[in-house]
Amino acid sequence: MALAFPNASRSFDDARNLIRFTGYDGMFEVRFFVDAAALSTARLSEQDYLRAFDAARLKIQQIASKLYNPKHGMTYTLRAADLR
């Protein structure tokens, strides 16, 4: 089954400086994180990071789909190099 992103929710984790979002492989939840530095080299507010994520959401989801492999676990962190 292909990875899907039916839920548009995302959240910012200030302590870890990343954005969380979720994909689904059938009934299995796959957790994704985007390093905030991948979205901007400047220190932004939580809302600005979430806006940057939203602006790049389609590209981020496409990259997440390419990186996803159920044999490699259900949690992935996307870094700046992944988003190039």
C-alpha positions as CSV (number, residue, x, y, z in Angstrom):
1,M,0.0,0.0,0.0
2,A,1.2,3.5,-0.7
3,L,2.0,6.1,1.9
4,A,-0.9,8.6,2.3
5,F,-1.2,11.9,4.2
6,P,-4.9,12.3,4.8
7,N,-4.5,14.4,8.0
8,A,-3.1,17.9,7.3
9,S,-2.2,18.5,11.0
10,R,1.3,19.3,12.0
11,S,2.9,20.7,15.1
12,F,6.1,22.4,16.1
13,D,8.3,20.9,18.9
14,D,10.3,23.9,20.3
15,A,12.4,21.7,22.5
16,R,13.6,19.5,19.6
17,N,13.3,22.3,17.0
18,L,11.3,20.3,14.5
19,I,7.9,20.0,12.9
20,R,5.9,16.8,13.3
21,F,3.5,15.4,10.8
22,T,2.0,12.0,10.2
23,G,1.5,9.7,7.2
24,Y,-0.3,6.4,7.0
25,D,0.6,3.1,5.3
26,G,-2.8,1.4,5.4
27,M,-3.7,1.3,9.1
28,F,-0.1,1.9,10.3
29,E,0.9,5.4,11.4
30,V,4.2,6.7,10.2
31,R,5.8,9.6,12.2
32,F,7.7,12.2,10.3
33,F,9.8,15.1,11.6
34,V,11.3,17.9,9.6
35,D,14.3,19.6,11.2
36,A,13.4,23.3,11.4
37,A,16.8,24.2,10.0
38,A,15.8,22.5,6.8
39,L,13.1,25.1,6.4
40,S,15.1,28.2,7.3
41,T,18.6,29.1,8.4
42,A,17.2,31.9,10.5
43,R,15.6,31.4,13.9
44,L,11.9,31.8,13.3
45,S,8.8,31.8,15.5
46,E,6.7,28.7,15.8
47,Q,4.0,30.2,13.5
48,D,6.7,31.1,10.9
49,Y,8.1,27.6,10.9
50,L,4.6,26.1,10.4
51,R,3.9,28.6,7.6
52,A,7.2,27.5,5.9
53,F,6.2,23.9,6.3
54,D,2.8,24.5,4.8
55,A,4.3,26.3,1.9
56,A,6.5,23.3,1.2
57,R,4.1,20.6,2.3
58,L,3.6,18.9,-1.1
59,K,7.4,18.7,-1.7
60,I,8.0,17.5,1.9
61,Q,5.3,14.8,1.5
62,Q,6.7,13.7,-1.8
63,I,10.2,13.4,-0.3
64,A,8.8,11.6,2.8
65,S,7.1,9.1,0.5
66,K,10.4,8.4,-1.3
67,L,12.3,7.9,1.9
68,Y,9.7,5.7,3.5
69,N,10.4,2.0,3.7
70,P,8.4,-0.1,6.2
71,K,11.4,-2.4,6.6
72,H,13.4,0.6,8.0
73,G,10.9,1.6,10.8
74,M,8.0,3.9,11.3
75,T,9.8,7.1,12.3
76,Y,11.7,9.4,10.0
77,T,13.5,12.8,10.3
78,L,13.9,14.9,7.2
79,R,17.0,17.2,7.2
80,A,18.0,20.0,4.9
81,A,19.9,17.6,2.6
82,D,16.7,15.6,2.1
83,L,14.8,18.7,1.0
84,R,17.2,19.8,-1.7
